[in-house]
Amino acid sequence: MSKDKLPKLFDGSVDELTRPTRQKVQKNRALKEEKMQKTLYITRDMNRKLIELYAEEGRRQSIIVEDAVNLYYYLKKAMGEKKFGELMSAVKREDPEFLREYLIKLRL
């Protein structure tokens, strides 16, 4: 057998045995860089609305939040700042009938 095929024997200290190898450390760093924050701080009212949506949709809250963020993002891109601001002020009134009428007017 050649020397290249023989496994390398440990020639370090006990401390090196207990420390993670460089590959593990690099892998952990890569995972930490990819990990995104998943904590979402919301009001109790928003939590109630999420629970209501969850009950109606039968989906996970995280998917509902992702859909809401996508909707918000693309509406803002498509409508522009001014129109989007008007829409958000209509939404903040928390009146479904008023919002329905507002959206009907937007189509014209």
BELWO-V655786 format. One line per field, one symbol per residue. ss: DSSP state (H for helix, E for strand, C for the rest). phi: phi as a letter, one per 30 degrees, with the letter a starting at -180 (. if undefined). burial: + if it has 24 or more other C-alpha atoms within 12 Angstrom, else -. A space follows every 10 residues. Layout:
ss = ???
phi = ???
burial = ???
This chain:
ss = CCHHHCCCCC CCCHHHHHCC CHHHHHHHHH HHHHCCCCCC CCCHHHHHHH HHHHHHHCCC HHHHHHHHHH HHHHHHHHHH HHHHHHHHHH HHCCCHHHHH HHHHHHHC
phi = .ddddddddd bccdeddddd dddddddddd dddddcdcdb cbdddddddd dddddddibd dddddddddd dedddddddi dddddddddd dddhbedddd dddddddd
burial = ---------- ---------- ---------- ---------- ---------+ ---------- +---+----- ---------- ------+--- ---------- --------
